[in-house]
Amino acid sequence: MNRRRFLAASAYSMAAATPPLQTVQESAARTRTVSGGAVAGRADVAAVRDMVKLFMDMDERHGGQHGRSAFVQYLITDVAGLCRGRFASDDVRAEALAVASAAAHLCGWKAHDSGEQGLAQRYYMQSLRLARESAIPGQDGFVMRTMSQQGMKLHRPEHCLALVETGWDRAKGRGCPQVEALFAITHAHALAKTGQRQRARADVDRAQAALAAGSRAGDEVPFWALVWGPPAATVHSRTAKVFETLGDRRNAARQYATAAASQLGATYARIIALDLVAQAEQQAKQGSIEQACATWDKAIDTMEGVRSARTLKAVRTLRSDLHPYRARGVRVAAELDERARVFLAHQR
């Protein structure tokens, strides 16, 4: 973690996206050899969990670049210090490693949001090792799900289906239905990316059914599965991506709108903005340019105060998408383009 210059220059690797679980286990087992330090109890673990949750909320509200250096430093000092300590019991040790895994996962997410995919991947690998060593049911599978999503985002789907399938296998029967829904919808997306349309749609239905079952049961969602907010919004957003991959623009736009409406605006500003941008793109591709411009305008409203490479990229793409309409003299497109230009100028 201290070799930031080396890590920042790391490139995304497909080979690293297929880690043998035995290798991960051997690497994780090194944490057992650390001794010394104070005895950590549940209160110590809870304090670190509260701090990680605070940074999770800040990340969603203000973007991955906000507070990034501070959180990395916290990981190097407090979180690493907790892992080096002695524990009051094996259960406390497992909880500590699980929280450390969530912290490394968040660092990976912040790197991803800043456009540093190789660095993000390295953090995810560390998160996977810690989750494996904690033996908390399902958490290691959840990290593999994230790694699958990263590969799909980078248009490198070679191993994404295998990653999410392995992760899902490790989590089945070990978590609540809402977590099951998160795995099912990522699996659906990977199937769609590999051209398996019928199976992808079946998994969309499976995810929606699991989500509904979890909502009725009122089960508590594990801490590590809340990294992107409430599962319902995540499932709707990922469902939209499945429909987008399948070329179903109407349903994609509808699901993006539902995802944006499912989040609390003040807390999840970044993801709401990105879902609105994606919704507007689908509307524009259906020929509804005035409706798309209204949605894009709402997205820029939501982006105020967010520091994220992804939101900036979205606004630049927006301007490119508007170009044909500006050239034809569409007034709403010209007005929105000017607003996007000013927004980008202020972000510099």
N, C-alpha and C positions, 0 to 999 in steps of 0.2 A: 504494500500500500504506500510505502514511503517513496518508491521509485516512480514518482508521478510522470517524469519526462519520458521514461521508457514505456510506461503503461499507456500514456496518451498517444504514443505513436503506434500502438498495436493495431494490427489489421484484423478484421473479422475473418475467422477461419472456419471452413466447413468441417475440417478434420476435428477441430475442438468441439464442434456441435454434436459429435457422436462419441462421447466419453464412455469407455467400458465402465460399468458400475463397479466392478471389482477394483479398478484403478482409483475411482473416486473414494471407495471405502478405505483403501489403503492410505490414501492421502489424508482422509478425515481422521483416521485412527491416530495420527501423530499428535492430535490434541490431547490424547490420554497421557502422553509422556510428560506434559507440563506439570510442574509442581511448585509449591511455594505460594506466597501471597496470603491475603486475608481469606477467611471463610465467608463465602457469599451465601446469603439466604434469599428467600422469596422476595423480601422487600427490596433487595439490591437488583434483582431481575426486573421487578415491577418498575423501578425507577428508570432503568434503561428502556424498557418497553414503552413507558410514557414519553420518553424523549424521542424515540423512533417514531411513535405515532404523531407527535408534534411536527416532526420534519415531514412525515407523509402528508399531513394536512397542508403544510406550507408549500410542499411540492405541487400539489394539485391546485392550490389557490393562486400561487405566484409563478409556477414554472420551475423546471429542473435546474436552471442556472441560479435561481435564488437560494442562497444559503448553502450552496454546494460545497465550497471549500470548508465551511464550518462543520458540515456533517461528516465529510471525509476525515477531518481532524478528530471529531468525536469518535469515529469508528477506530481510528488508529490508537487513540488513548483510552477512553472509557470502555468501549466495547471489547477491544482487544485485552484490556486489563482484566475485565470480568472473566473472559475465557481462560486467562492464565491463572486465575485464582483457584482455590480449593472450594468445594461446595458442601453445603450442609447435608445433602443427600443426592442420590442419583437422579431423582426427579427434578431437583433444582438445577442440576447440571444440564439435564435435557432441555429444560425451559430456557436456560441461559444460551445454549447453543442455538436453539430455535430463534430466539430474539436476535442473536448475532447474524444468523442466516437472513432474517428479514432486513437487517440493517445493510448487509452486503447487497441484497437484492435491490434495496432502494438506491444505493450508490450506482448500481448497474442501470437502473431506470433513469437516474439523473444524467448519466453519461449518454444513454440512448436519446434522451430529450435534447441533449446538446449536440447530437450528431456524431458522437464518438463511439462507433459500433464495436470496434475491437476492444476498447476499454470496457464497454458495457458487458461484452461477452466474458471477459476475465472476471469481472465482479460476479456475474451469474454463476460461473464455475465455482468460485469460492463459496457463494451462497449454497450451491448444491452440495458441496462437501460438508458444510456445517449442518445442513438439513439432514443429510444422511447420518452423520454422527449423532445428531440429537435423537434420532429414531422416533420423532414425533410423526404419527401416522399421516401420510398424505403430503407433507410439506415438501419433501424432495421431488415428488411428482409435480407439484405446483410450479417449482422452479423450472423443471423440464418443459412444462407447458409454456412458460415465459420464453424459454430459449426457442421453442418451436415458433412462437409468434414473431420473435425477432427475425428468424430466417424467412418467414413469409413476408414480413415488412420489407426486407431487403431483396425480395424477389429471388431468393435462394431456397426453393422448396425441396431440395434433394432429400434431406433427412427430416423434414418437419413432421411428416406424418408418423414416422417411426418414433420421433421424440415424444410427441403428444400421446401416442399409444402406450409407450413404455411408462410415461408419467401417470397416465390414467389407470393403467394396470396396478401401479403401486398405491393409488389412492382409493380404488374401488372398495366400497364397504367400510371405509375408514373415516368418512366425513359426513357432513350433512348434505341433504339434497341440493342445496344452493351451490355448494362446491362441485357436486356432480354436474350441475348445469354448466358451470364454467369450463369443465373439461369437455363436456359433450359439444359445446358450441365451438371451441377451438378445434376439436377433431373434425367437426363439420366444415370448418374453414379450410383445413388441410386437405380434406377430401375434395372440396370444390377446386382447390388449387391444382389438384392432380387429375381433374376431369371426371371425377366420380359423382356425377350430379345427383343421381337417385339416392345414393347413400348419404350424401351431404344434406339433402332435404330431410331425410329420415332422422338424422342427428339434430337438425334444427328443431324438429318436433319433440325429440327426446329431451333436448335442453329446456324447451318451454315447459314441458310436463314436469321436469325435475324442479324448475324454478317455482312453479305453482305449488308443488307438493311442499317445498321448503317454506314458502310463505305461509301456507296453512299450518304447518307444524310449529312454526315460530322458533326453529332451532337457532342456536347461536353460531354465527359464522366465525371460524378461527381467525385470529389476529392476522396471520400471514396471508390470508385469502382476501383481505380488505384493502390491498395495496392500491387498487384502482377505484375504491369506493364500493357502494352497494352492488352486490352481484347482479341485481335486476338490470341496472343501467349497462353494466359490462356485457351481459348476455344480449341485450337489444343492440348494442353497438357492434358486437361481433356478428350477430345475425345479419345486420345490414351489410357487413363486409362479405358474408357468404352470398347474399343475393346480388351484390355488386359483381362478385366474381362470376356468378352464373348469368349475368346480363339482365337481371330482373330489376330495372331501375326504379320502377314504381314502388315495389316492396322495399328496396334498399332505402329510398328516401323516407318512406314511412317509418322504418325501424330506426334510422338515424334521428328522426324527430322525436320518437318515443324515448330513445336513449337520452337525448338532451333534456327532455322534460322530466326524466326520472332522477336527475341529479339535483343536489342542493347548489344553487348558483354561486353562493359566496364561497363555498368550500371547494367545488370542483370546476373552477372557471376554465382551466385549460382544456379538459376533456370535453366539456360542453361546447366550447368554441370549435374544437376540431370536429366534433360530430355535426355541428351546424354547417361548417364548411363542406363537409362530405355530403350532407343533405343538399346543400345548394348546388354542388357539382352534379348530383343526380337530377335535380330539377332542371338545370341548364341543358343537360344532355337530352332531356325530354322535350326541349323547346320552350319551357316556361321561364323565360329570361327575367321577366319582372318579378315573379315569385322567387326566383333564385337570388336576385339582387337584394330583395328584402331579407332573405335568410342570411346572405353574406354580410349585410349591414348589421344584423343582430349579432353575428359571430364577432365582428370587429368590436362591437360594444363590450362583449364578454371578455375580449383579449386585453382590455386596459389593465395595466399593472402586471401582466404575465410576461416572464422572461423565459422564452423557450425557442429553441432553434426550429422546432416543428411548427409553431404558430407563425413565425416569420416566413418560413418556406410556404406555408399555406396561403399567406397574403400575396407573396410573389406569384404563386401559381394562379391565384385569383385574378391578378392583373393580366396575366397571359391569357387566361380563359376569356376575359372581357374584351380582348383586342378586336375580334371580329365584329362584335356588337358596337364598339366605339366607332369602328371604321364605317359602319352603316348608319351612324348618327343616332343610335338609341340613347335617349337622354339619361335614363336611369343607370345605364352602364357607364356613361361618361362621368356622372356624379359620383358613383361608387368608386370608380378608378381613381378619381382625385382624392377621395377620402383615404383609399388604400395607400396612395403615394405619400400623403402627409403622415399617415400612421407609420410607415416604414422609415421616413425621414426622422421622426421623433425617436424611433427605436435605436437609431445609431448613436 
